[in-house]
Amino acid sequence: MSKRSLDIFIKKLDKDDDLIRVKNYVNPELEITEISHRIINNCKENSKAILFENNGTKFPLIINLFGSLNRMCNVLGVKKIDDVEIIANELIQVLLKPKNGFFEKIRVLPFLKKISGWFPEIVKGKGICQEIIYTDPDLGILPVLKCWPHDGGRYITLPMVITKDPETGIRNVGMYRMQILSKNETAMHWQKYKTGRNHFEKYINLNQKMPIAVALGGDPVYSYSATAPLPENVDEFLLAGFLRKAKVKLVKCITQDIEVPADADIIIEGYIDPSEEFIREGPFGDHTGFYSLADWFPKFHVTCITHKKNAIYPATIVGVPPMEDAWIAKATERIFLPPMKMAISPEIKDMELPFEGVAHNIAIVKIKQKFHGQGTKVMHAIWGAGQMAFNKILIIISDNINLSDYKDLCTLISKNVNIIHNVYISEGILDELDHASDMSCYGGKICFDATNNQNDHTLNMDKIITWKSNITNQIEEIKDINLELIKENIAIAVIAVNKNKNIEELISKTFTGTKGTGIKFIVFVEDTVDIYNYFMLTWIVSANIDPKRDCKIDRGNGILTIDATRKIYDGDNYNSNWPNIVTMNEKTIHDIDQKWAQLGIGNFIESPSLKLLKLNSNEGEIAEKQLRI
């Protein structure tokens, strides 16, 4: 048995009182999600992993494996998350620093030998992942989740999808959700910019079936590595070897010409036939907190399932942040900061991807400023670099503040950003899951250059109170205006409106009386949004805007307006279906309420969905009849 495996990791969690065992039967269809969501949401910073031992199959199901900073550190083999950045930086320095003399070159040889021991290795014979073999495979033996009510079906949510470039033989390990279609067929949801999709397109050109293996479990660092935004020609199992300080041993599949980790828990072997038509996949309650709409993807044919004795099935749920994936993104932020500094922009000192921004929507970057306009230089570099090019809202600062102190950050933005001169609205590629743009994978971007621009910033509270009173009395659609941020010297007013049509005219009316107030930003959301819950507000705003369409600079008043309402009315300039927020249905909420006391998992926790249901239209129904344009 490997010294690092899923079952050993779970035993350590149990010993550290970092695991909840659920022994009573829980249905993988919706019920596991509802219980997990309550536990995760109730203790956002340090929720425990959850092992569902009785789910109707012989495989226990582990969820929220990566759902805390402490567990993420354990997966990566470090004491604190910043240690990963230090290790990655040391590796880069050793490999890239010029070796000027003979003895300097000699001194690096032991380190290079150590690195060579981290490369994946193909071993002969069978692995423990092949102790049990099913050549007449049936995916029904696995406790595959239906996560959310409007999902298109059950989904494998934590798969390591292993493919090879047919021209170079270079391996890729990606994490692409897989919707169950039948006992031996799934959809393969790889997006346009993913390496697995690039490999598939080469098989289309060759007119050959594409061998694929899907690994589940094993050392948890394997799963993390499958999510990492590595360059296309870098093997994710090499990253796993670097992080675990031991090579990943691979064995040949039973029915496909491809290799898998010998110590994985479960292997699903199969192929995609590029001559077949794509199938409709989705909707799916996604990590953005919204449903991703149905679209067309390849069909994966399962030819064999193997697993170790006493295998454990790993799964994850995503939805309204913060969820388990937030901690995975935090690890990625730290690991890839050093190479980003080196390859993209050496003046970058630090970076923060707030949980509210679900990885791609918001990035905060601190730079070492030496000349005027350096912020825009970094802006262009980031928007043209790898997966950072998917970023939608970019904030660049040069002051030495803690990037996680969002109050200080907002104060700095208010002080340093001149709306006319320091706000840049552009357009470019976006993450495929961004719903605010009505074009798939393409839309608006906005950058706030809050480097040391030395702008004047004065808020006149008397004029602001008068402005609030006047527009509240004159515009019946306005239901509330949050001035709490302004009282903290942050020049942002948030307006909750009862939207029943396009609100462009309403927005223009709010400018009356703003001169001399010092307000720089006015944000509009619907009155169903809690405008005093800043986490939820930031998440909604960053998700619901296409900056090119929804962010307008009023040069006469020096104000940026941000329309973060849903675009569901004529005149909103939105040509697709606006997806609903991911919530549980009332029946499942009620069922779990009734059985909670029998589960033996602690005090009752109310469903987080109850506060979210009102944010949706049509009582939680999702518009799923049309596809994205």
C-alpha positions as CSV (number, residue, x, y, z in Angstrom):
1,M,0.0,0.0,0.0
2,S,1.2,3.5,-0.9
3,K,2.3,5.6,2.0
4,R,0.0,8.3,0.6
5,S,-3.5,7.0,-0.4
6,L,-7.1,8.1,0.0
7,D,-7.9,5.6,2.7
8,I,-4.8,6.6,4.7
9,F,-5.6,10.3,4.3
10,I,-9.2,9.6,5.6
11,K,-7.8,7.7,8.6
12,K,-5.7,10.7,9.4
13,L,-8.7,13.0,9.2
14,D,-10.6,10.6,11.5
15,K,-7.7,10.7,14.0
16,D,-7.6,14.5,13.8
17,D,-11.3,14.8,14.4
18,D,-11.6,16.4,10.9
19,L,-14.1,13.9,9.5
20,I,-17.9,13.4,9.9
21,R,-19.1,9.8,9.4
22,V,-22.7,9.4,8.2
23,K,-23.7,5.8,8.9
24,N,-27.4,6.0,8.1
25,Y,-28.6,5.6,4.5
26,V,-28.5,8.8,2.5
27,N,-29.6,8.9,-1.2
28,P,-26.9,10.1,-3.7
29,E,-29.7,11.8,-5.5
30,L,-29.8,15.3,-4.0
31,E,-29.7,14.2,-0.3
32,I,-25.9,13.9,-0.1
33,T,-25.6,17.4,-1.6
34,E,-28.1,18.9,0.8
35,I,-26.4,17.5,3.9
36,S,-23.0,18.4,2.6
37,H,-24.1,21.9,1.7
38,R,-25.4,22.6,5.2
39,I,-22.2,21.4,6.8
40,I,-19.9,23.2,4.4
41,N,-21.9,26.5,4.6
42,N,-22.2,26.4,8.4
43,C,-18.5,26.4,8.9
44,K,-17.0,28.1,5.8
45,E,-13.5,28.4,7.1
46,N,-13.0,24.9,8.6
47,S,-15.8,22.5,7.6
48,K,-15.0,18.8,8.0
49,A,-14.7,16.2,5.4
50,I,-17.8,13.9,5.2
51,L,-17.8,10.1,4.7
52,F,-21.2,8.7,3.6
53,E,-20.8,5.0,4.5
54,N,-24.3,3.9,3.5
55,N,-25.4,5.2,0.1
56,G,-26.9,2.1,-1.6
57,T,-23.6,0.8,-3.1
58,K,-20.6,-1.0,-1.7
59,F,-18.4,2.1,-2.0
60,P,-18.3,4.7,0.8
61,L,-18.4,8.2,-0.6
62,I,-16.1,10.9,0.6
63,I,-16.9,14.6,0.0
64,N,-15.4,17.9,1.0
65,L,-12.0,16.3,1.0
66,F,-10.2,19.6,0.2
67,G,-12.7,21.9,2.0
68,S,-10.4,23.7,4.5
69,L,-7.1,25.4,4.4
70,N,-5.7,22.9,6.9
71,R,-6.7,19.9,4.7
72,M,-5.4,21.5,1.6
73,C,-2.0,21.9,3.3
74,N,-2.1,18.3,4.3
75,V,-2.8,17.3,0.7
76,L,0.1,19.4,-0.5
77,G,2.4,18.2,2.3
78,V,3.1,21.6,3.8
79,K,2.4,23.2,7.2
80,K,0.9,26.5,5.8
81,I,-0.3,27.4,2.4
82,D,2.4,30.0,1.7
83,D,5.1,27.3,2.1
84,V,4.0,26.0,-1.3
85,E,4.8,29.3,-2.9
86,I,8.3,29.2,-1.2
87,I,9.0,25.7,-2.5
88,A,7.8,26.6,-6.0
89,N,10.0,29.7,-6.0
90,E,13.1,27.8,-4.8
91,L,12.6,25.2,-7.6
92,I,12.4,28.0,-10.2
93,Q,15.4,29.8,-8.8
94,V,17.6,26.6,-8.8
95,L,16.6,25.6,-12.3
96,L,16.8,29.1,-13.9
97,K,19.6,30.9,-12.1
98,P,22.7,31.1,-14.2
99,K,25.5,28.7,-13.1
100,N,28.6,30.8,-13.6
101,G,31.3,28.4,-12.4
102,F,32.1,24.7,-12.3
103,F,31.4,24.3,-8.6
104,E,28.0,26.0,-8.9
105,K,27.1,23.5,-11.6
106,I,28.3,20.6,-9.5
107,R,26.3,21.8,-6.5
108,V,23.0,21.7,-8.4
109,L,23.4,18.0,-9.5
110,P,22.0,16.4,-6.3
111,F,19.0,18.6,-6.6
112,L,18.5,17.6,-10.3
113,K,18.8,13.9,-9.3
114,K,16.1,14.5,-6.7
115,I,13.9,16.0,-9.3
116,S,14.4,13.1,-11.6
117,G,13.0,10.9,-8.9
118,W,9.7,12.8,-9.1
119,F,8.9,11.9,-12.8
120,P,6.1,9.4,-13.3
121,E,7.1,5.8,-13.9
122,I,5.3,3.0,-15.8
123,V,5.7,-0.2,-13.9
124,K,4.9,-3.8,-15.0
125,G,2.1,-5.9,-13.8
126,K,-1.2,-4.8,-12.3
127,G,-1.8,-2.1,-9.7
128,I,-4.0,-2.3,-6.7
129,C,-6.4,-0.2,-8.7
130,Q,-7.0,-3.4,-10.7
131,E,-7.7,-5.9,-7.9
132,I,-11.3,-6.1,-9.0
133,I,-12.0,-6.1,-12.8
134,Y,-15.4,-5.7,-14.6
135,T,-15.1,-6.2,-18.3
136,D,-18.9,-5.9,-18.6
137,P,-19.0,-2.5,-16.9
138,D,-21.9,-0.9,-15.2
139,L,-21.5,2.6,-13.8
140,G,-24.5,1.9,-11.6
141,I,-22.2,0.2,-9.1
142,L,-20.8,3.6,-8.2
143,P,-22.6,6.2,-5.9
144,V,-22.7,8.9,-8.5
145,L,-24.4,12.1,-7.4
146,K,-27.2,14.0,-8.8
147,C,-26.1,17.2,-7.1
148,W,-28.8,19.8,-7.8
149,P,-32.5,19.6,-8.8
150,H,-32.2,20.9,-12.3
151,D,-29.0,19.0,-13.2
152,G,-29.3,17.0,-16.4
153,G,-28.6,13.8,-14.5
154,R,-26.0,12.2,-12.3
155,Y,-22.5,13.4,-12.5
156,I,-19.0,12.1,-11.8
157,T,-17.6,15.3,-10.2
158,L,-14.0,14.5,-9.2
159,P,-12.6,12.5,-12.1
160,M,-9.0,12.6,-13.3
161,V,-9.5,12.2,-17.1
162,I,-6.3,10.9,-18.6
163,T,-5.6,11.4,-22.3
164,K,-2.6,11.4,-24.6
165,D,-1.6,13.6,-27.5
166,P,-1.7,11.2,-30.5
167,E,1.2,13.0,-32.2
168,T,3.6,13.5,-29.3
169,G,2.4,10.9,-26.8
170,I,2.4,13.6,-24.0
171,R,-0.1,12.9,-21.3
172,N,-2.7,15.2,-19.9
173,V,-4.7,14.8,-16.7
174,G,-7.7,17.1,-16.5
175,M,-10.8,17.3,-14.4
176,Y,-13.9,17.4,-16.6
177,R,-17.4,16.5,-15.2
178,M,-19.0,13.4,-16.7
179,Q,-22.8,13.1,-16.9
180,I,-24.1,9.5,-16.8
181,L,-26.1,8.6,-19.9
182,S,-26.4,4.8,-19.5
183,K,-24.8,2.0,-17.6
184,N,-21.7,2.3,-19.9
185,E,-21.9,5.8,-21.4
186,T,-21.2,9.3,-20.2
187,A,-20.8,12.8,-21.6
188,M,-17.3,14.3,-21.5
189,H,-17.6,17.9,-20.6
190,W,-14.3,19.3,-21.8
191,Q,-14.4,23.0,-22.8
192,K,-13.0,24.7,-25.8
193,Y,-9.7,25.8,-24.1
194,K,-8.9,22.6,-22.3
195,T,-6.1,20.3,-23.3
196,G,-8.3,17.2,-23.4
197,R,-10.4,18.9,-26.0
198,N,-7.3,19.7,-28.0
199,H,-6.2,16.1,-27.9
200,F,-9.7,15.1,-29.1
201,E,-9.6,17.4,-32.1
202,K,-6.3,15.7,-33.2
203,Y,-8.1,12.3,-33.0
204,I,-10.9,13.8,-35.2
205,N,-8.3,14.7,-37.8
206,L,-6.8,11.2,-37.6
207,N,-10.2,9.6,-37.7
208,Q,-9.2,7.3,-34.9
209,K,-11.0,6.3,-31.6
210,M,-9.5,8.2,-28.7
211,P,-8.5,6.0,-25.7
212,I,-9.3,7.5,-22.3
213,A,-8.9,6.4,-18.7
214,V,-10.6,8.1,-15.7
215,A,-9.0,7.7,-12.3
216,L,-10.8,8.3,-9.0
217,G,-9.1,8.5,-5.6
218,G,-5.6,7.5,-4.8
219,D,-3.3,10.1,-3.3
220,P,-5.5,13.2,-3.0
221,V,-2.7,15.3,-4.5
222,Y,-3.5,13.5,-7.8
223,S,-6.9,15.1,-7.9
224,Y,-5.5,18.5,-7.0
225,S,-2.9,18.2,-9.8
226,A,-5.7,17.4,-12.4
227,T,-7.2,20.9,-11.6
228,A,-3.9,22.8,-11.9
229,P,-3.6,25.3,-14.8
230,L,-0.3,23.8,-16.2
231,P,1.1,24.5,-19.7
232,E,-0.3,22.1,-22.2
233,N,2.9,20.0,-22.6
234,V,3.5,19.5,-18.8
235,D,2.4,16.2,-17.3
236,E,0.1,16.7,-14.3
237,F,1.6,13.6,-12.7
238,L,4.9,15.3,-12.7
239,L,3.4,18.1,-10.7
240,A,1.9,15.5,-8.3
241,G,5.4,13.9,-8.0
242,F,6.9,17.3,-7.2
243,L,4.2,18.0,-4.5
244,R,4.4,14.6,-2.9
245,K,8.2,14.3,-3.3
246,A,7.7,10.8,-4.8
247,K,7.1,9.6,-8.3
248,V,3.6,8.5,-9.4
249,K,3.7,4.9,-10.4
250,L,1.5,4.0,-13.4
251,V,0.2,0.8,-14.8
252,K,-1.3,-0.1,-18.2
253,C,-5.1,-0.2,-18.5
254,I,-6.8,-3.6,-19.1
255,T,-8.7,-2.5,-22.3
256,Q,-7.1,0.8,-23.5
257,D,-3.6,1.8,-24.5
258,I,-3.1,4.3,-21.7
259,E,-1.7,4.3,-18.2
260,V,-3.3,5.1,-14.8
261,P,-2.0,5.6,-11.2
262,A,-1.4,2.1,-9.8
263,D,-2.7,3.2,-6.4
264,A,-6.0,4.8,-7.5
265,D,-9.2,3.6,-5.9
266,I,-11.3,3.3,-9.1
267,I,-10.5,3.3,-12.8
268,I,-13.0,3.7,-15.6
269,E,-11.6,2.8,-19.0
270,G,-13.1,3.7,-22.4
271,Y,-12.9,5.6,-25.6
272,I,-14.6,8.4,-27.6
273,D,-15.4,7.8,-31.3
274,P,-14.9,11.1,-33.1
275,S,-17.2,10.0,-35.9
276,E,-20.2,10.0,-33.5
277,E,-22.4,13.1,-33.2
278,F,-22.1,15.1,-29.9
279,I,-24.8,14.6,-27.3
280,R,-26.7,17.1,-25.2
281,E,-25.1,17.5,-21.8
282,G,-26.4,19.6,-18.8
283,P,-27.7,21.7,-17.3
284,F,-25.4,21.5,-14.2
285,G,-25.2,23.5,-11.0
286,D,-21.7,24.9,-11.4
287,H,-18.9,26.4,-9.3
288,T,-20.0,29.8,-10.4
289,G,-23.1,29.4,-8.2
290,F,-25.3,29.4,-11.3
291,Y,-26.5,26.6,-13.6
292,S,-24.4,26.2,-16.7
293,L,-26.9,25.7,-19.5
294,A,-27.0,22.6,-21.7
295,D,-24.6,22.2,-24.6
296,W,-23.2,19.6,-27.0
297,F,-20.3,17.4,-26.0
298,P,-18.7,14.1,-27.0
299,K,-19.9,10.7,-25.8
300,F,-17.6,8.5,-23.7
301,H,-18.0,4.7,-24.0
302,V,-16.9,2.7,-21.0
303,T,-15.1,-0.6,-21.8
304,C,-13.9,-1.6,-18.3
305,I,-14.2,-0.7,-14.6
306,T,-11.5,-1.7,-12.1
307,H,-11.0,-0.9,-8.5
308,K,-9.0,-1.8,-5.4
309,K,-10.6,-3.8,-2.6
310,N,-12.3,-1.6,-0.1
311,A,-12.2,1.3,-2.6
312,I,-13.6,4.7,-1.7
313,Y,-15.5,6.9,-4.2
314,P,-14.5,10.6,-4.0
315,A,-16.9,13.3,-5.1
316,T,-17.4,17.0,-4.8
317,I,-20.2,19.5,-5.0
318,V,-20.0,23.0,-6.3
319,G,-22.4,25.9,-6.1
320,V,-22.8,29.3,-4.5
321,P,-19.4,30.1,-3.0
322,P,-17.5,29.3,-0.8
323,M,-17.5,25.6,-1.5
324,E,-14.8,23.0,-1.5
325,D,-13.3,24.2,-4.8
326,A,-12.5,27.6,-3.2
327,W,-9.6,26.0,-1.3
328,I,-8.3,24.2,-4.4
329,A,-8.2,27.6,-6.1
330,K,-6.4,29.1,-3.1
331,A,-3.7,26.5,-3.4
332,T,-3.4,27.2,-7.2
333,E,-3.1,30.9,-6.5
334,R,0.0,30.3,-4.2
335,I,1.6,27.6,-6.3
336,F,1.5,29.5,-9.6
337,L,2.4,33.0,-8.3
338,P,6.2,32.5,-8.7
339,P,6.0,31.3,-12.3
340,M,3.5,34.0,-13.1
341,K,6.0,36.6,-11.8
342,M,8.7,35.1,-13.9
343,A,6.8,34.5,-17.1
344,I,4.1,37.2,-17.2
345,S,5.2,40.3,-15.2
346,P,8.2,40.5,-12.9
347,E,6.8,43.5,-11.1
348,I,4.0,41.4,-9.6
349,K,4.5,41.1,-5.8
350,D,1.4,39.3,-4.8
351,M,-2.0,38.2,-6.0
352,E,-5.4,37.3,-4.5
353,L,-8.3,35.5,-6.1
354,P,-11.2,36.2,-3.7
355,F,-13.6,33.4,-3.1
356,E,-16.5,35.7,-4.2
357,G,-14.9,35.8,-7.7
358,V,-15.0,32.0,-8.2
359,A,-11.4,32.0,-9.5
360,H,-12.0,33.8,-12.8
361,N,-14.2,36.8,-12.1
362,I,-12.0,38.8,-9.8
363,A,-8.2,39.1,-9.4
364,I,-6.4,41.5,-7.2
365,V,-2.7,42.1,-8.1
366,K,-0.1,44.0,-6.1
367,I,2.9,45.3,-8.1
368,K,6.1,47.1,-7.4
369,Q,5.5,50.4,-9.2
370,K,8.4,52.2,-10.8
371,F,6.8,54.3,-13.5
372,H,3.5,55.9,-14.5
373,G,1.3,53.6,-16.5
374,Q,2.8,50.4,-15.1
375,G,-0.6,49.2,-14.0
376,T,-1.9,49.2,-17.5
377,K,1.3,47.3,-18.6
378,V,0.4,44.6,-16.1
379,M,-3.2,44.6,-17.1
380,H,-2.4,43.8,-20.7
381,A,0.1,41.1,-19.6
382,I,-2.4,39.3,-17.4
383,W,-5.2,39.4,-19.9
384,G,-3.0,37.7,-22.4
385,A,-1.5,35.0,-20.2
386,G,-2.8,31.4,-20.0
387,Q,-5.9,31.0,-17.8
388,M,-5.4,34.4,-16.3
389,A,-6.8,35.6,-19.7
390,F,-10.2,34.5,-18.5
391,N,-10.2,37.2,-15.7
392,K,-13.1,39.6,-15.9
393,I,-12.5,42.1,-13.1
394,L,-8.9,43.1,-12.4
395,I,-7.8,45.4,-9.6
396,I,-4.1,46.5,-9.6
397,I,-2.5,48.2,-6.6
398,S,1.0,49.2,-5.5
399,D,0.4,50.1,-1.8
400,N,1.7,47.7,0.8
401,I,-1.7,46.5,2.2
402,N,-3.0,43.1,3.0
403,L,-4.8,41.9,-0.2
404,S,-7.3,39.9,2.0
405,D,-8.3,43.1,3.9
406,Y,-11.1,44.1,1.6
407,K,-12.1,47.1,3.6
408,D,-8.6,48.6,3.2
409,L,-8.6,47.6,-0.5
410,C,-11.9,49.4,-1.2
411,T,-10.7,52.4,0.7
412,L,-7.6,52.4,-1.5
413,I,-9.6,52.1,-4.7
414,S,-11.8,55.0,-3.6
415,K,-8.8,57.2,-3.0
416,N,-6.6,56.2,-6.0
417,V,-9.0,55.5,-8.8
418,N,-10.1,58.4,-11.0
419,I,-13.1,57.1,-12.9
420,I,-12.3,58.9,-16.1
421,H,-8.5,58.2,-16.2
422,N,-8.0,54.9,-14.2
423,V,-10.8,52.7,-15.3
424,Y,-10.3,50.6,-18.4
425,I,-13.1,48.7,-20.1
426,S,-12.1,46.2,-22.7
427,E,-13.2,42.8,-24.1
428,G,-11.6,39.4,-24.7
429,I,-11.9,35.7,-23.9
430,L,-13.8,34.6,-20.8
431,D,-14.3,31.4,-19.0
432,E,-16.9,29.2,-20.8
433,L,-19.1,29.2,-17.6
434,D,-19.4,33.0,-17.5
435,H,-23.1,33.6,-18.0
436,A,-23.3,37.4,-18.1
437,S,-22.0,37.7,-21.6
438,D,-24.4,36.7,-24.3
439,M,-21.6,35.2,-26.3
440,S,-19.9,32.0,-25.2
441,C,-16.3,32.5,-24.0
442,Y,-16.1,36.1,-25.0
443,G,-17.2,39.4,-23.5
444,G,-16.3,42.5,-21.5
445,K,-13.5,43.1,-19.0
446,I,-12.8,45.9,-16.6
447,C,-9.6,47.0,-14.9
448,F,-9.2,49.4,-11.9
449,D,-5.7,50.9,-11.8
450,A,-5.5,51.7,-8.1
451,T,-1.7,52.2,-8.1
452,N,-0.4,55.3,-6.5
453,N,-2.2,57.8,-8.7
454,Q,-2.5,60.5,-6.0
455,N,-6.1,61.4,-6.8
456,D,-8.1,63.7,-4.5
457,H,-11.0,62.0,-2.7
458,T,-13.5,63.8,-0.5
459,L,-16.9,62.5,0.5
460,N,-19.5,65.1,1.4
461,M,-21.9,63.2,3.7
462,D,-24.5,66.0,3.9
463,K,-24.9,66.2,0.1
464,I,-25.0,62.3,-0.1
465,I,-27.8,62.1,2.4
466,T,-29.8,64.8,0.5
467,W,-29.1,62.9,-2.8
468,K,-30.3,59.6,-1.2
469,S,-33.5,61.2,0.1
470,N,-34.3,62.9,-3.2
471,I,-33.9,60.0,-5.5
472,T,-35.6,57.6,-3.1
473,N,-38.7,59.8,-3.0
474,Q,-38.7,60.5,-6.8
475,I,-37.9,57.0,-8.2
476,E,-40.4,54.4,-7.0
477,E,-38.3,51.5,-8.2
478,I,-35.6,52.2,-5.7
479,K,-36.3,50.2,-2.5
480,D,-33.1,50.8,-0.5
481,I,-29.7,52.5,-0.8
482,N,-26.8,51.2,1.2
483,L,-24.5,54.1,2.4
484,E,-22.7,52.1,5.0
485,L,-19.6,51.8,2.9
486,I,-19.6,55.6,2.3
487,K,-19.6,56.1,6.1
488,E,-16.4,54.0,6.1
489,N,-14.9,56.5,3.5
490,I,-15.5,54.1,0.6
491,A,-17.1,55.9,-2.3
492,I,-19.5,53.2,-3.3
493,A,-23.3,53.5,-3.1
494,V,-25.4,50.3,-3.6
495,I,-28.9,50.7,-4.8
496,A,-31.6,47.9,-4.6
497,V,-34.2,48.2,-7.2
498,N,-37.5,46.5,-8.1
499,K,-36.7,45.8,-11.7
500,N,-39.5,45.2,-14.1
501,K,-37.9,46.4,-17.3
502,N,-34.6,47.6,-18.7
503,I,-33.2,50.1,-16.1
504,E,-31.1,52.3,-18.3
505,E,-33.5,55.2,-17.8
506,L,-33.6,54.6,-14.0
507,I,-29.8,54.6,-13.8
508,S,-29.6,58.0,-15.6
509,K,-32.1,59.5,-13.1
510,T,-29.9,58.6,-10.2
511,F,-27.2,61.1,-11.4
512,T,-29.4,64.0,-10.3
513,G,-27.7,65.6,-7.3
514,T,-24.5,63.6,-7.3
515,K,-22.2,66.5,-8.1
516,G,-20.1,67.4,-5.1
517,T,-21.0,64.2,-3.2
518,G,-17.7,62.5,-3.9
519,I,-19.4,59.3,-4.9
520,K,-17.4,57.4,-7.5
521,F,-19.3,54.1,-7.9
522,I,-23.0,53.3,-8.0
523,V,-24.0,49.6,-8.1
524,F,-27.5,48.5,-9.0
525,V,-28.9,45.1,-7.9
526,E,-32.4,43.7,-7.5
527,D,-34.2,44.2,-4.2
528,T,-34.1,40.4,-3.6
529,V,-30.3,40.8,-3.0
530,D,-29.1,41.5,0.6
531,I,-27.1,44.7,-0.1
532,Y,-25.6,44.6,3.4
533,N,-24.1,41.1,3.0
534,Y,-20.9,42.1,1.2
535,F,-19.7,38.6,0.4
536,M,-23.0,37.7,-1.4
537,L,-23.2,41.2,-3.0
538,T,-19.6,40.9,-4.4
539,W,-20.4,37.5,-5.8
540,I,-23.6,38.6,-7.4
541,V,-22.1,41.7,-8.9
542,S,-19.0,40.0,-10.3
543,A,-21.1,37.2,-11.8
544,N,-23.9,39.3,-13.3
545,I,-22.0,41.9,-15.2
546,D,-20.5,42.0,-18.7
547,P,-18.4,45.2,-18.2
548,K,-18.7,46.2,-21.8
549,R,-22.5,46.3,-21.5
550,D,-23.1,46.9,-17.8
551,C,-20.4,49.3,-16.7
552,K,-20.8,52.9,-17.9
553,I,-18.6,55.9,-17.2
554,D,-20.5,59.2,-16.8
555,R,-17.8,61.7,-17.6
556,G,-19.9,64.7,-16.5
557,N,-20.3,63.3,-13.0
558,G,-17.1,61.3,-12.8
559,I,-19.1,58.2,-11.7
560,L,-19.0,54.6,-12.8
561,T,-22.4,52.8,-12.8
562,I,-22.6,49.1,-12.6
563,D,-25.8,47.3,-13.5
564,A,-25.6,43.9,-11.8
565,T,-29.3,43.0,-12.2
566,R,-30.4,39.9,-14.1
567,K,-30.7,40.6,-17.8
568,I,-34.2,39.0,-18.4
569,Y,-36.1,41.9,-20.0
570,D,-36.4,43.3,-23.5
571,G,-33.8,46.0,-23.9
572,D,-31.3,44.4,-21.6
573,N,-29.2,43.5,-24.7
574,Y,-28.9,39.9,-23.7
575,N,-29.6,37.2,-26.2
576,S,-29.3,33.9,-24.2
577,N,-31.1,32.4,-21.3
578,W,-30.3,33.9,-17.9
579,P,-29.5,31.0,-15.6
580,N,-30.8,30.6,-12.1
581,I,-28.8,30.4,-8.9
582,V,-28.0,26.9,-7.7
583,T,-30.4,26.0,-4.9
584,M,-32.0,22.8,-3.5
585,N,-35.7,22.1,-4.0
586,E,-38.1,22.4,-1.1
587,K,-38.9,18.7,-1.0
588,T,-35.3,17.6,-0.4
589,I,-34.9,20.4,2.2
590,H,-38.0,19.1,4.0
591,D,-36.8,15.5,3.8
592,I,-33.4,16.3,5.3
593,D,-35.0,18.5,8.0
594,Q,-37.1,15.4,9.0
595,K,-34.2,12.9,9.1
596,W,-31.4,15.2,10.5
597,A,-31.8,14.0,14.1
598,Q,-31.4,10.4,13.0
599,L,-28.2,11.1,11.1
600,G,-26.1,11.6,14.3
601,I,-24.1,14.4,12.8
602,G,-24.6,17.1,15.4
603,N,-26.9,20.1,15.9
604,F,-29.5,20.9,13.3
605,I,-28.3,23.2,10.5
606,E,-30.8,25.1,8.4
607,S,-30.6,24.8,4.6
608,P,-28.5,27.6,3.0
609,S,-30.8,27.4,0.0
610,L,-33.7,28.9,1.9
611,K,-32.0,32.4,1.8
612,L,-31.1,31.9,-1.9
613,L,-34.4,30.8,-3.4
614,K,-35.8,34.3,-3.5
615,L,-33.0,35.4,-5.8
616,N,-34.3,33.2,-8.5
617,S,-37.2,33.8,-10.9
618,N,-40.0,31.4,-11.6
619,E,-39.8,29.7,-8.2
620,G,-36.4,28.2,-8.8
621,E,-37.1,27.0,-12.3
622,I,-34.2,27.1,-14.8
623,A,-34.5,28.2,-18.4
624,E,-33.0,25.1,-20.0
625,K,-34.8,24.8,-23.4
626,Q,-32.2,26.7,-25.4
627,L,-28.5,26.4,-25.7
628,R,-25.9,29.2,-25.4
629,I,-25.3,31.2,-28.6
